[in-house]
Structures are given as structure tokens and as C-alpha cells.
Amino acid sequence: MSFTGPALVATDNAHPGIEYEAEWGASFLVGQALPWWPYLLRLTQLINKWEPGAPRAVAEVPPNANE
């Protein structure tokens, strides 16, 4: 996790052995909007189902002590 969201590791097609971390908001790197899960919705089963082009997920916010 970085300050702007999940860690996004990227590579340059010309130099695939070189990796760098890009900011999550840099969706232009992957050519589409990237999902963002707010803290209470960081549910493993939702995150594991995501793939490029997947429809938006609808989920209930789990109970939290801050409610």
C-alpha cells in the first residue's frame, strides 16, 4: 500500500527486467480506470475477483466500531 492507494508495479515494454512503482492514480499506464477499495471495503474476496474490464462490484459495508 502506498500513499495514493495500492502499490502498482509497472515495467517498460522495452526493458521488462526493470520494474518501478507507479502511483495508483496513474491509470493512463494501463489504459483504463483502476479500482480503488476504501478501507472498509478492502475485502479479499472482492479484490481477488477484480480483473481488467470486470463490471463494478456492489457490496455492503461491513459493520465497524466507528459507525
LINTACOR-V931936 format. One record per run of one state. SS is the DSSP state (H for helix, E for strand, L for the rest). FROM is the first residue (numbers start at 1). LEN is the number of residues. If there is no record, write none. Layout:
BEGIN
ss & from & len
SS & FROM & LEN
SS & FROM & LEN
END
This chain:
BEGIN
ss & from & len
L & 1 & 1
E & 2 & 1
L & 3 & 2
E & 5 & 1
L & 6 & 2
E & 8 & 5
L & 13 & 2
E & 15 & 8
L & 23 & 4
H & 27 & 3
L & 30 & 9
H & 39 & 3
L & 42 & 2
H & 44 & 6
L & 50 & 18
END
